[in-house]
Amino acid sequence: MTRNVEKTNPRLTNLIVLLKNTSRENEAMIWREIAGRLETPKRNYAEVNLSKINRYANAGDVIIVPGKVLGSGVIEQSVKIAALNFSESATNKIRDAKGQCMTIEQLIKDNPKGSGVRILR
């Protein structure tokens, strides 16, 4: 017997629908990929520390994290980061580095084609 469990968080279900629709309308497969990752159980979501973002991102990059950004480490570049959630310390450190924290919904609105966006997990 298999259980089919639906997501109960309305923001998350709406986000998944928005990602799929945007992917279809703009032929941007990056949004389909993010939707697929968010449809998995929450325990599989990415948890990315600032130290990892600092290691793999360049100044001016747009990064998307299909999960939560954690505040461990230092960030030295000014980057735009879109994620499902941010820890409070991560938000403060990103802003101190002149970076920008945004929701995935904001990123879709600003960049529906998904061009130049890098996924970190």
Steps between C-alpha positions, in 0.01 A plus 500: 500500500650833393406830649452796271566805715417843363681817603297693757689831491293724268801721414694193389220352289437838334875541437524157334206584271656841420836338420341246263286762325794740459714215366235412243430860392866603466650163403735540799589155629668642811158569656384144426816371672438713811133389510610136488739552790231674707254215438727259687469453878624795704785292646651496148502880464835671461660665801783719375745689722633841404850353484390279207336794322819702552709216353291448183353843423655804339405862566174587324384137463137399548477185711191292577484257791202259496494494879656704779807722516687466830733758653809288560809652341581833343382649173727752330321555167194703422259239363124467458371190675151360461390224736200347670628619841793685656634478852515834676881498515522417128273793414713739707830379352370519140373855553830600668682379185270724291321192366128445462269239653186425306225242482480260208173672404682836471770345283240351264332840470833677433641233266226278347743352244737390778803621307824526694361324808713233668361226725692416817415201714 
